[in-house]
């Protein structure tokens, strides 16, 4: 075989290895980008869930206060009626 053929084969092998390394680097960058997007999305979802939970908590507290107020009014009305019956 001629020496120039060895150079061509050697250069081809070097190019194959170089292409593999470049492909690996591109793949890694792409993966890092996907991970960053997934982390950002998960952070957004968690923030929305926390906000929703806080709203539901406030609604439940408001409803409990409303029920307590209604029960208090009912008790006061019944107390007034009993006082009126006694007097």
N, CA, C and O atoms as a CHARMM CRD file, in Angstrom:
* protein
*
  348
    1    1 UNK  N      0.84000  -1.18300   0.00000 PROA 1      0.00000
    2    1 UNK  CA     0.00000   0.00000   0.00000 PROA 1      0.00000
    3    1 UNK  C      0.88000   1.24000   0.00000 PROA 1      0.00000
    4    1 UNK  O      1.99700   1.24000   0.51800 PROA 1      0.00000
    5    2 UNK  N      0.37000   2.23800  -0.56600 PROA 2      0.00000
    6    2 UNK  CA     1.11400   3.49200  -0.66500 PROA 2      0.00000
    7    2 UNK  C      0.99900   4.27800   0.64100 PROA 2      0.00000
    8    2 UNK  O     -0.00900   4.17200   1.34000 PROA 2      0.00000
    9    3 UNK  N      2.01500   5.06100   0.97300 PROA 3      0.00000
   10    3 UNK  CA     1.96500   5.86600   2.18800 PROA 3      0.00000
   11    3 UNK  C      0.82800   6.88900   2.16600 PROA 3      0.00000
   12    3 UNK  O      0.27500   7.20600   3.21900 PROA 3      0.00000
   13    4 UNK  N      0.47000   7.40700   1.00100 PROA 4      0.00000
   14    4 UNK  CA    -0.61400   8.39000   0.94800 PROA 4      0.00000
   15    4 UNK  C     -1.95000   7.75100   1.32500 PROA 4      0.00000
   16    4 UNK  O     -2.82800   8.42600   1.86300 PROA 4      0.00000
   17    5 UNK  N     -2.10900   6.46700   1.04900 PROA 5      0.00000
   18    5 UNK  CA    -3.33600   5.76000   1.43200 PROA 5      0.00000
   19    5 UNK  C     -3.41900   5.66400   2.95000 PROA 5      0.00000
   20    5 UNK  O     -4.50400   5.77800   3.52000 PROA 5      0.00000
   21    6 UNK  N     -2.27700   5.45600   3.61300 PROA 6      0.00000
   22    6 UNK  CA    -2.25000   5.42300   5.07300 PROA 6      0.00000
   23    6 UNK  C     -2.64500   6.78300   5.65800 PROA 6      0.00000
   24    6 UNK  O     -3.34300   6.86000   6.66900 PROA 6      0.00000
   25    7 UNK  N     -2.19200   7.83300   5.01300 PROA 7      0.00000
   26    7 UNK  CA    -2.56000   9.18000   5.46300 PROA 7      0.00000
   27    7 UNK  C     -4.06300   9.40800   5.33500 PROA 7      0.00000
   28    7 UNK  O     -4.68700   9.99100   6.22200 PROA 7      0.00000
   29    8 UNK  N     -4.63200   8.95300   4.24400 PROA 8      0.00000
   30    8 UNK  CA    -6.07100   9.11400   4.01900 PROA 8      0.00000
   31    8 UNK  C     -6.85600   8.31200   5.05200 PROA 8      0.00000
   32    8 UNK  O     -7.82700   8.81000   5.62200 PROA 8      0.00000
   33    9 UNK  N     -6.43600   7.06500   5.29500 PROA 9      0.00000
   34    9 UNK  CA    -7.11600   6.22700   6.29100 PROA 9      0.00000
   35    9 UNK  C     -6.95100   6.84200   7.68500 PROA 9      0.00000
   36    9 UNK  O     -7.91200   6.90300   8.45200 PROA 9      0.00000
   37   10 UNK  N     -5.74600   7.29200   8.01200 PROA 10     0.00000
   38   10 UNK  CA    -5.49800   7.92700   9.31600 PROA 10     0.00000
   39   10 UNK  C     -6.32900   9.18600   9.48500 PROA 10     0.00000
   40   10 UNK  O     -6.91800   9.41200  10.54200 PROA 10     0.00000
   41   11 UNK  N     -6.37400  10.00200   8.44900 PROA 11     0.00000
   42   11 UNK  CA    -7.17000  11.23100   8.51900 PROA 11     0.00000
   43   11 UNK  C     -8.64900  10.89500   8.66700 PROA 11     0.00000
   44   11 UNK  O     -9.37200  11.57100   9.39900 PROA 11     0.00000
   45   12 UNK  N     -9.09500   9.85700   7.97800 PROA 12     0.00000
   46   12 UNK  CA   -10.49700   9.43600   8.09600 PROA 12     0.00000
   47   12 UNK  C    -10.82500   8.99100   9.51100 PROA 12     0.00000
   48   12 UNK  O    -11.87600   9.34100  10.04900 PROA 12     0.00000
   49   13 UNK  N     -9.91800   8.21100  10.12100 PROA 13     0.00000
   50   13 UNK  CA   -10.13200   7.76700  11.50300 PROA 13     0.00000
   51   13 UNK  C    -10.14500   8.95300  12.46600 PROA 13     0.00000
   52   13 UNK  O    -10.97100   9.00500  13.37700 PROA 13     0.00000
   53   14 UNK  N     -9.24600   9.88700  12.26900 PROA 14     0.00000
   54   14 UNK  CA    -9.21200  11.08500  13.11900 PROA 14     0.00000
   55   14 UNK  C    -10.51300  11.86800  12.97000 PROA 14     0.00000
   56   14 UNK  O    -11.06500  12.34600  13.96000 PROA 14     0.00000
   57   15 UNK  N    -10.99800  12.00100  11.75400 PROA 15     0.00000
   58   15 UNK  CA   -12.25800  12.72100  11.52400 PROA 15     0.00000
   59   15 UNK  C    -13.43500  12.00000  12.16500 PROA 15     0.00000
   60   15 UNK  O    -14.33500  12.64100  12.70700 PROA 15     0.00000
   61   16 UNK  N    -13.43500  10.66600  12.10700 PROA 16     0.00000
   62   16 UNK  CA   -14.51600   9.89500  12.74300 PROA 16     0.00000
   63   16 UNK  C    -14.50500  10.12500  14.24800 PROA 16     0.00000
   64   16 UNK  O    -15.55300  10.36200  14.84800 PROA 16     0.00000
   65   17 UNK  N    -13.32500  10.05500  14.86000 PROA 17     0.00000
   66   17 UNK  CA   -13.21100  10.28300  16.30700 PROA 17     0.00000
   67   17 UNK  C    -13.61600  11.71300  16.64600 PROA 17     0.00000
   68   17 UNK  O    -14.33200  11.94300  17.62100 PROA 17     0.00000
   69   18 UNK  N    -13.16500  12.66000  15.85700 PROA 18     0.00000
   70   18 UNK  CA   -13.50400  14.06100  16.08100 PROA 18     0.00000
   71   18 UNK  C    -15.01100  14.29000  15.94700 PROA 18     0.00000
   72   18 UNK  O    -15.60100  15.01300  16.75000 PROA 18     0.00000
   73   19 UNK  N    -15.62600  13.68500  14.95300 PROA 19     0.00000
   74   19 UNK  CA   -17.07300  13.81500  14.76700 PROA 19     0.00000
   75   19 UNK  C    -17.81800  13.20000  15.95000 PROA 19     0.00000
   76   19 UNK  O    -18.83000  13.73900  16.39800 PROA 19     0.00000
   77   20 UNK  N    -17.31800  12.07500  16.45300 PROA 20     0.00000
   78   20 UNK  CA   -17.94000  11.43100  17.61200 PROA 20     0.00000
   79   20 UNK  C    -17.87000  12.34100  18.83700 PROA 20     0.00000
   80   20 UNK  O    -18.85500  12.49200  19.56000 PROA 20     0.00000
   81   21 UNK  N    -16.70500  12.94600  19.06800 PROA 21     0.00000
   82   21 UNK  CA   -16.53000  13.84100  20.21800 PROA 21     0.00000
   83   21 UNK  C    -17.43300  15.06400  20.08600 PROA 21     0.00000
   84   21 UNK  O    -18.07500  15.47100  21.05400 PROA 21     0.00000
   85   22 UNK  N    -17.48400  15.64300  18.90300 PROA 22     0.00000
   86   22 UNK  CA   -18.35300  16.80700  18.67900 PROA 22     0.00000
   87   22 UNK  C    -19.81300  16.41900  18.89500 PROA 22     0.00000
   88   22 UNK  O    -20.56700  17.17300  19.51000 PROA 22     0.00000
   89   23 UNK  N    -20.21200  15.26700  18.40100 PROA 23     0.00000
   90   23 UNK  CA   -21.58100  14.78600  18.60800 PROA 23     0.00000
   91   23 UNK  C    -21.89500  14.59700  20.07800 PROA 23     0.00000
   92   23 UNK  O    -22.98600  14.93200  20.54000 PROA 23     0.00000
   93   24 UNK  N    -20.92700  14.05400  20.81200 PROA 24     0.00000
   94   24 UNK  CA   -21.10800  13.87400  22.24900 PROA 24     0.00000
   95   24 UNK  C    -21.28700  15.21500  22.95200 PROA 24     0.00000
   96   24 UNK  O    -22.16500  15.36400  23.80100 PROA 24     0.00000
   97   25 UNK  N    -20.46200  16.17900  22.60100 PROA 25     0.00000
   98   25 UNK  CA   -20.56300  17.50500  23.22200 PROA 25     0.00000
   99   25 UNK  C    -21.89800  18.16700  22.90800 PROA 25     0.00000
  100   25 UNK  O    -22.52300  18.76500  23.78400 PROA 25     0.00000
  101   26 UNK  N    -22.32800  18.06200  21.66700 PROA 26     0.00000
  102   26 UNK  CA   -23.62200  18.63800  21.28500 PROA 26     0.00000
  103   26 UNK  C    -24.75200  17.95100  22.03800 PROA 26     0.00000
  104   26 UNK  O    -25.68200  18.60500  22.50900 PROA 26     0.00000
  105   27 UNK  N    -24.66600  16.63800  22.14800 PROA 27     0.00000
  106   27 UNK  CA   -25.68900  15.88400  22.87000 PROA 27     0.00000
  107   27 UNK  C    -25.73100  16.29500  24.33800 PROA 27     0.00000
  108   27 UNK  O    -26.80500  16.44700  24.92000 PROA 27     0.00000
  109   28 UNK  N    -24.55600  16.47300  24.92800 PROA 28     0.00000
  110   28 UNK  CA   -24.49200  16.86600  26.33600 PROA 28     0.00000
  111   28 UNK  C    -25.09700  18.25400  26.53700 PROA 28     0.00000
  112   28 UNK  O    -25.84800  18.47300  27.48700 PROA 28     0.00000
  113   29 UNK  N    -24.77100  19.19500  25.64000 PROA 29     0.00000
  114   29 UNK  CA   -25.33000  20.55200  25.73400 PROA 29     0.00000
  115   29 UNK  C    -26.84700  20.51200  25.60200 PROA 29     0.00000
  116   29 UNK  O    -27.56700  21.20100  26.32500 PROA 29     0.00000
  117   30 UNK  N    -27.31500  19.69800  24.67400 PROA 30     0.00000
  118   30 UNK  CA   -28.75500  19.57600  24.46200 PROA 30     0.00000
  119   30 UNK  C    -29.42500  19.01200  25.70800 PROA 30     0.00000
  120   30 UNK  O    -30.49300  19.47300  26.11100 PROA 30     0.00000
  121   31 UNK  N    -28.79400  18.01600  26.31300 PROA 31     0.00000
  122   31 UNK  CA   -29.33000  17.42500  27.54000 PROA 31     0.00000
  123   31 UNK  C    -29.36300  18.41900  28.67700 PROA 31     0.00000
  124   31 UNK  O    -30.32200  18.46100  29.44800 PROA 31     0.00000
  125   32 UNK  N    -28.31100  19.22600  28.78400 PROA 32     0.00000
  126   32 UNK  CA   -28.27400  20.24600  29.83500 PROA 32     0.00000
  127   32 UNK  C    -29.38200  21.27400  29.63000 PROA 32     0.00000
  128   32 UNK  O    -29.98600  21.75300  30.59000 PROA 32     0.00000
  129   33 UNK  N    -29.63900  21.60500  28.37100 PROA 33     0.00000
  130   33 UNK  CA   -30.72300  22.54700  28.07600 PROA 33     0.00000
  131   33 UNK  C    -32.07400  21.98200  28.46900 PROA 33     0.00000
  132   33 UNK  O    -32.92300  22.69000  29.01000 PROA 33     0.00000
  133   34 UNK  N    -32.26600  20.70700  28.19400 PROA 34     0.00000
  134   34 UNK  CA   -33.53600  20.06400  28.56800 PROA 34     0.00000
  135   34 UNK  C    -33.69800  20.02500  30.07800 PROA 34     0.00000
  136   34 UNK  O    -34.78700  20.25800  30.60400 PROA 34     0.00000
  137   35 UNK  N    -32.60300  19.72800  30.76900 PROA 35     0.00000
  138   35 UNK  CA   -32.65700  19.68300  32.22900 PROA 35     0.00000
  139   35 UNK  C    -32.98000  21.06800  32.78500 PROA 35     0.00000
  140   35 UNK  O    -33.78500  21.19000  33.70900 PROA 35     0.00000
  141   36 UNK  N    -32.37400  22.09300  32.24100 PROA 36     0.00000
  142   36 UNK  CA   -32.64100  23.46100  32.70700 PROA 36     0.00000
  143   36 UNK  C    -34.10500  23.83200  32.48000 PROA 36     0.00000
  144   36 UNK  O    -34.73600  24.44300  33.34200 PROA 36     0.00000
  145   37 UNK  N    -34.64200  23.45900  31.31500 PROA 37     0.00000
  146   37 UNK  CA   -36.05100  23.74600  31.03500 PROA 37     0.00000
  147   37 UNK  C    -36.96000  22.99000  31.99500 PROA 37     0.00000
  148   37 UNK  O    -37.94600  23.53800  32.48600 PROA 37     0.00000
  149   38 UNK  N    -36.62400  21.72500  32.26300 PROA 38     0.00000
  150   38 UNK  CA   -37.43400  20.92300  33.18400 PROA 38     0.00000
  151   38 UNK  C    -37.38700  21.49800  34.59200 PROA 38     0.00000
  152   38 UNK  O    -38.40800  21.53300  35.28000 PROA 38     0.00000
  153   39 UNK  N    -36.21600  21.94800  35.02800 PROA 39     0.00000
  154   39 UNK  CA   -36.10300  22.55300  36.35300 PROA 39     0.00000
  155   39 UNK  C    -36.91200  23.84200  36.44100 PROA 39     0.00000
  156   39 UNK  O    -37.57200  24.09400  37.44900 PROA 39     0.00000
  157   40 UNK  N    -36.86400  24.64800  35.40400 PROA 40     0.00000
  158   40 UNK  CA   -37.63400  25.89700  35.39300 PROA 40     0.00000
  159   40 UNK  C    -39.12700  25.60100  35.43600 PROA 40     0.00000
  160   40 UNK  O    -39.88000  26.26800  36.14600 PROA 40     0.00000
  161   41 UNK  N    -39.54900  24.60000  34.67600 PROA 41     0.00000
  162   41 UNK  CA   -40.96200  24.22700  34.66200 PROA 41     0.00000
  163   41 UNK  C    -41.39300  23.70000  36.02400 PROA 41     0.00000
  164   41 UNK  O    -42.47400  24.04000  36.50600 PROA 41     0.00000
  165   42 UNK  N    -40.55900  22.87400  36.64700 PROA 42     0.00000
  166   42 UNK  CA   -40.92500  22.33700  37.95900 PROA 42     0.00000
  167   42 UNK  C    -41.00200  23.44700  39.00200 PROA 42     0.00000
  168   42 UNK  O    -41.87100  23.41900  39.87300 PROA 42     0.00000
  169   43 UNK  N    -40.10900  24.41500  38.92100 PROA 43     0.00000
  170   43 UNK  CA   -40.15400  25.55100  39.84700 PROA 43     0.00000
  171   43 UNK  C    -41.44200  26.34100  39.66200 PROA 43     0.00000
  172   43 UNK  O    -42.06300  26.76600  40.63700 PROA 43     0.00000
  173   44 UNK  N    -41.83900  26.53600  38.41500 PROA 44     0.00000
  174   44 UNK  CA   -43.07500  27.26200  38.11900 PROA 44     0.00000
  175   44 UNK  C    -44.28900  26.49100  38.63800 PROA 44     0.00000
  176   44 UNK  O    -45.19800  27.08300  39.22100 PROA 44     0.00000
  177   45 UNK  N    -44.30600  25.18300  38.43000 PROA 45     0.00000
  178   45 UNK  CA   -45.42500  24.35800  38.88700 PROA 45     0.00000
  179   45 UNK  C    -45.52200  24.39000  40.40600 PROA 45     0.00000
  180   45 UNK  O    -46.61800  24.49300  40.95800 PROA 45     0.00000
  181   46 UNK  N    -44.38300  24.30400  41.08300 PROA 46     0.00000
  182   46 UNK  CA   -44.38000  24.34300  42.54600 PROA 46     0.00000
  183   46 UNK  C    -44.89100  25.68900  43.04400 PROA 46     0.00000
  184   46 UNK  O    -45.66700  25.73800  43.99900 PROA 46     0.00000
  185   47 UNK  N    -44.47400  26.76900  42.42100 PROA 47     0.00000
  186   47 UNK  CA   -44.92800  28.10800  42.83100 PROA 47     0.00000
  187   47 UNK  C    -46.43600  28.23900  42.64900 PROA 47     0.00000
  188   47 UNK  O    -47.12100  28.78700  43.51200 PROA 47     0.00000
  189   48 UNK  N    -46.95200  27.74000  41.53100 PROA 48     0.00000
  190   48 UNK  CA   -48.39300  27.79900  41.28900 PROA 48     0.00000
  191   48 UNK  C    -49.15100  26.94200  42.30000 PROA 48     0.00000
  192   48 UNK  O    -50.21800  27.33400  42.77400 PROA 48     0.00000
  193   49 UNK  N    -48.60200  25.77400  42.62900 PROA 49     0.00000
  194   49 UNK  CA   -49.25000  24.89500  43.60500 PROA 49     0.00000
  195   49 UNK  C    -49.27500  25.54400  44.98700 PROA 49     0.00000
  196   49 UNK  O    -50.27800  25.46600  45.69500 PROA 49     0.00000
  197   50 UNK  N    -48.17200  26.18300  45.36700 PROA 50     0.00000
  198   50 UNK  CA   -48.12800  26.86900  46.66100 PROA 50     0.00000
  199   50 UNK  C    -49.12900  28.01500  46.70000 PROA 50     0.00000
  200   50 UNK  O    -49.80000  28.22400  47.71100 PROA 50     0.00000
  201   51 UNK  N    -49.23100  28.75200  45.61000 PROA 51     0.00000
  202   51 UNK  CA   -50.18200  29.86500  45.53900 PROA 51     0.00000
  203   51 UNK  C    -51.61100  29.34300  45.63800 PROA 51     0.00000
  204   51 UNK  O    -52.43600  29.91100  46.35300 PROA 51     0.00000
  205   52 UNK  N    -51.89800  28.26700  44.92600 PROA 52     0.00000
  206   52 UNK  CA   -53.23200  27.67200  44.95500 PROA 52     0.00000
  207   52 UNK  C    -53.56000  27.15500  46.35700 PROA 52     0.00000
  208   52 UNK  O    -54.68000  27.32500  46.83900 PROA 52     0.00000
  209   53 UNK  N    -52.57900  26.52500  47.00700 PROA 53     0.00000
  210   53 UNK  CA   -52.79400  26.01900  48.36400 PROA 53     0.00000
  211   53 UNK  C    -53.06900  27.16600  49.33100 PROA 53     0.00000
  212   53 UNK  O    -53.92200  27.04700  50.21000 PROA 53     0.00000
  213   54 UNK  N    -52.35700  28.26300  49.17400 PROA 54     0.00000
  214   54 UNK  CA   -52.56700  29.42200  50.04800 PROA 54     0.00000
  215   54 UNK  C    -53.97000  30.00100  49.84800 PROA 54     0.00000
  216   54 UNK  O    -54.63100  30.38000  50.81500 PROA 54     0.00000
  217   55 UNK  N    -54.41700  30.06700  48.60300 PROA 55     0.00000
  218   55 UNK  CA   -55.76200  30.57000  48.31400 PROA 55     0.00000
  219   55 UNK  C    -56.81300  29.66100  48.94000 PROA 55     0.00000
  220   55 UNK  O    -57.76700  30.14100  49.55200 PROA 55     0.00000
  221   56 UNK  N    -56.64000  28.33800  48.78600 PROA 56     0.00000
  222   56 UNK  CA   -57.60000  27.39200  49.36400 PROA 56     0.00000
  223   56 UNK  C    -57.60800  27.48200  50.88300 PROA 56     0.00000
  224   56 UNK  O    -58.66000  27.37000  51.51200 PROA 56     0.00000
  225   57 UNK  N    -56.42900  27.68600  51.47300 PROA 57     0.00000
  226   57 UNK  CA   -56.33500  27.82600  52.92100 PROA 57     0.00000
  227   57 UNK  C    -57.10900  29.05600  53.38600 PROA 57     0.00000
  228   57 UNK  O    -57.84800  28.99500  54.36800 PROA 57     0.00000
  229   58 UNK  N    -56.93700  30.17100  52.67800 PROA 58     0.00000
  230   58 UNK  CA   -57.65000  31.39600  53.04200 PROA 58     0.00000
  231   58 UNK  C    -59.15100  31.23000  52.87400 PROA 58     0.00000
  232   58 UNK  O    -59.92700  31.71500  53.69700 PROA 58     0.00000
  233   59 UNK  N    -59.56700  30.54000  51.80100 PROA 59     0.00000
  234   59 UNK  CA   -60.99500  30.30500  51.58600 PROA 59     0.00000
  235   59 UNK  C    -61.57800  29.45800  52.71100 PROA 59     0.00000
  236   59 UNK  O    -62.66600  29.74500  53.21000 PROA 59     0.00000
  237   60 UNK  N    -60.84800  28.40800  53.11200 PROA 60     0.00000
  238   60 UNK  CA   -61.32400  27.53700  54.18600 PROA 60     0.00000
  239   60 UNK  C    -61.41600  28.30300  55.50200 PROA 60     0.00000
  240   60 UNK  O    -62.36700  28.12000  56.26200 PROA 60     0.00000
  241   61 UNK  N    -60.44300  29.14900  55.77100 PROA 61     0.00000
  242   61 UNK  CA   -60.45700  29.94700  56.99300 PROA 61     0.00000
  243   61 UNK  C    -61.63300  30.91700  56.99000 PROA 61     0.00000
  244   61 UNK  O    -62.30900  31.08600  58.00500 PROA 61     0.00000
  245   62 UNK  N    -61.87200  31.54700  55.86100 PROA 62     0.00000
  246   62 UNK  CA   -62.99300  32.47000  55.74200 PROA 62     0.00000
  247   62 UNK  C    -64.32000  31.74000  55.93300 PROA 62     0.00000
  248   62 UNK  O    -65.22800  32.25000  56.59100 PROA 62     0.00000
  249   63 UNK  N    -64.42600  30.55200  55.35600 PROA 63     0.00000
  250   63 UNK  CA   -65.65400  29.76300  55.50200 PROA 63     0.00000
  251   63 UNK  C    -65.85700  29.35300  56.96200 PROA 63     0.00000
  252   63 UNK  O    -66.98100  29.38200  57.46300 PROA 63     0.00000
  253   64 UNK  N    -64.77600  28.97300  57.64200 PROA 64     0.00000
  254   64 UNK  CA   -64.87800  28.59200  59.05100 PROA 64     0.00000
  255   64 UNK  C    -65.30800  29.78500  59.90300 PROA 64     0.00000
  256   64 UNK  O    -66.13100  29.64400  60.80700 PROA 64     0.00000
  257   65 UNK  N    -64.75300  30.95000  59.61400 PROA 65     0.00000
  258   65 UNK  CA   -65.15400  32.15100  60.35900 PROA 65     0.00000
  259   65 UNK  C    -66.61900  32.47300  60.11500 PROA 65     0.00000
  260   65 UNK  O    -67.32700  32.87200  61.04000 PROA 65     0.00000
  261   66 UNK  N    -67.07900  32.30800  58.89100 PROA 66     0.00000
  262   66 UNK  CA   -68.47600  32.56100  58.55100 PROA 66     0.00000
  263   66 UNK  C    -69.39600  31.60300  59.30800 PROA 66     0.00000
  264   66 UNK  O    -70.42500  32.01100  59.84600 PROA 66     0.00000
  265   67 UNK  N    -69.01500  30.32700  59.34200 PROA 67     0.00000
  266   67 UNK  CA   -69.82100  29.33800  60.07200 PROA 67     0.00000
  267   67 UNK  C    -69.85700  29.66900  61.56400 PROA 67     0.00000
  268   67 UNK  O    -70.90300  29.56800  62.20500 PROA 67     0.00000
  269   68 UNK  N    -68.70600  30.06400  62.11100 PROA 68     0.00000
  270   68 UNK  CA   -68.65200  30.41500  63.52100 PROA 68     0.00000
  271   68 UNK  C    -69.55100  31.61800  63.80700 PROA 68     0.00000
  272   68 UNK  O    -70.26700  31.63300  64.80800 PROA 68     0.00000
  273   69 UNK  N    -69.51700  32.62400  62.93200 PROA 69     0.00000
  274   69 UNK  CA   -70.33400  33.81600  63.11300 PROA 69     0.00000
  275   69 UNK  C    -71.82400  33.46700  63.06500 PROA 69     0.00000
  276   69 UNK  O    -72.61100  33.97500  63.86300 PROA 69     0.00000
  277   70 UNK  N    -72.20400  32.59500  62.12100 PROA 70     0.00000
  278   70 UNK  CA   -73.60800  32.17800  62.02300 PROA 70     0.00000
  279   70 UNK  C    -74.04300  31.42600  63.27700 PROA 70     0.00000
  280   70 UNK  O    -75.14200  31.64000  63.78900 PROA 70     0.00000
  281   71 UNK  N    -73.17200  30.54200  63.76500 PROA 71     0.00000
  282   71 UNK  CA   -73.50200  29.78800  64.97900 PROA 71     0.00000
  283   71 UNK  C    -73.62300  30.72800  66.17500 PROA 71     0.00000
  284   71 UNK  O    -74.49500  30.54100  67.02400 PROA 71     0.00000
  285   72 UNK  N    -72.76200  31.72700  66.24800 PROA 72     0.00000
  286   72 UNK  CA   -72.81200  32.70000  67.34200 PROA 72     0.00000
  287   72 UNK  C    -74.12000  33.48900  67.29500 PROA 72     0.00000
  288   72 UNK  O    -74.76300  33.70100  68.32300 PROA 72     0.00000
  289   73 UNK  N    -74.50800  33.92300  66.08500 PROA 73     0.00000
  290   73 UNK  CA   -75.76300  34.67000  65.95000 PROA 73     0.00000
  291   73 UNK  C    -76.95700  33.80800  66.35600 PROA 73     0.00000
  292   73 UNK  O    -77.87000  34.28000  67.03200 PROA 73     0.00000
  293   74 UNK  N    -76.94500  32.55100  65.94200 PROA 74     0.00000
  294   74 UNK  CA   -78.04400  31.64000  66.28900 PROA 74     0.00000
  295   74 UNK  C    -78.11900  31.46000  67.80500 PROA 74     0.00000
  296   74 UNK  O    -79.20300  31.48200  68.38600 PROA 74     0.00000
  297   75 UNK  N    -76.95600  31.28300  68.43900 PROA 75     0.00000
  298   75 UNK  CA   -76.91800  31.11700  69.88200 PROA 75     0.00000
  299   75 UNK  C    -77.44600  32.36400  70.58400 PROA 75     0.00000
  300   75 UNK  O    -78.20300  32.26200  71.54900 PROA 75     0.00000
  301   76 UNK  N    -77.04900  33.53900  70.10300 PROA 76     0.00000
  302   76 UNK  CA   -77.50900  34.78500  70.72200 PROA 76     0.00000
  303   76 UNK  C    -79.01200  34.96000  70.56300 PROA 76     0.00000
  304   76 UNK  O    -79.68700  35.41900  71.48500 PROA 76     0.00000
  305   77 UNK  N    -79.54900  34.58900  69.37600 PROA 77     0.00000
  306   77 UNK  CA   -81.00600  34.67400  69.17400 PROA 77     0.00000
  307   77 UNK  C    -81.73600  33.73800  70.12700 PROA 77     0.00000
  308   77 UNK  O    -82.73500  34.11600  70.73800 PROA 77     0.00000
  309   78 UNK  N    -81.23000  32.51200  70.24700 PROA 78     0.00000
  310   78 UNK  CA   -81.87100  31.54900  71.13900 PROA 78     0.00000
  311   78 UNK  C    -81.77900  32.00600  72.59100 PROA 78     0.00000
  312   78 UNK  O    -82.71700  31.82400  73.36800 PROA 78     0.00000
  313   79 UNK  N    -80.64400  32.60100  72.95300 PROA 79     0.00000
  314   79 UNK  CA   -80.48100  33.11200  74.32000 PROA 79     0.00000
  315   79 UNK  C    -81.47000  34.24400  74.58900 PROA 79     0.00000
  316   79 UNK  O    -82.06000  34.31200  75.66700 PROA 79     0.00000
  317   80 UNK  N    -81.65100  35.12400  73.61800 PROA 80     0.00000
  318   80 UNK  CA   -82.60300  36.22400  73.77000 PROA 80     0.00000
  319   80 UNK  C    -84.02600  35.68100  73.94600 PROA 80     0.00000
  320   80 UNK  O    -84.78400  36.17000  74.78400 PROA 80     0.00000
  321   81 UNK  N    -84.38000  34.66700  73.14900 PROA 81     0.00000
  322   81 UNK  CA   -85.71800  34.07900  73.26500 PROA 81     0.00000
  323   81 UNK  C    -85.92100  33.44100  74.63000 PROA 81     0.00000
  324   81 UNK  O    -86.98500  33.59200  75.23000 PROA 81     0.00000
  325   82 UNK  N    -84.91800  32.73400  75.12800 PROA 82     0.00000
  326   82 UNK  CA   -85.05000  32.08700  76.44100 PROA 82     0.00000
  327   82 UNK  C    -85.14200  33.13600  77.54400 PROA 82     0.00000
  328   82 UNK  O    -85.90400  32.97400  78.49700 PROA 82     0.00000
  329   83 UNK  N    -84.37100  34.20700  77.41500 PROA 83     0.00000
  330   83 UNK  CA   -84.45100  35.27900  78.40900 PROA 83     0.00000
  331   83 UNK  C    -85.84000  35.90400  78.38800 PROA 83     0.00000
  332   83 UNK  O    -86.39700  36.23200  79.43500 PROA 83     0.00000
  333   84 UNK  N    -86.39500  36.06600  77.19200 PROA 84     0.00000
  334   84 UNK  CA   -87.72900  36.65800  77.06600 PROA 84     0.00000
  335   84 UNK  C    -88.77400  35.72700  77.66400 PROA 84     0.00000
  336   84 UNK  O    -89.73400  36.19200  78.27800 PROA 84     0.00000
  337   85 UNK  N    -88.60100  34.41300  77.49300 PROA 85     0.00000
  338   85 UNK  CA   -89.55300  33.45300  78.05600 PROA 85     0.00000
  339   85 UNK  C    -89.48200  33.44700  79.57300 PROA 85     0.00000
  340   85 UNK  O    -90.50400  33.32100  80.24600 PROA 85     0.00000
  341   86 UNK  N    -88.27100  33.58400  80.11300 PROA 86     0.00000
  342   86 UNK  CA   -88.08800  33.56500  81.56100 PROA 86     0.00000
  343   86 UNK  C    -88.65800  34.83500  82.18500 PROA 86     0.00000
  344   86 UNK  O    -89.23300  34.77900  83.27200 PROA 86     0.00000
  345   87 UNK  N    -88.51300  35.95200  81.53200 PROA 87     0.00000
  346   87 UNK  CA   -88.94700  37.22300  82.10100 PROA 87     0.00000
  347   87 UNK  C    -90.41300  37.41700  82.00200 PROA 87     0.00000
  348   87 UNK  O    -90.93100  38.44400  82.44000 PROA 87     0.00000
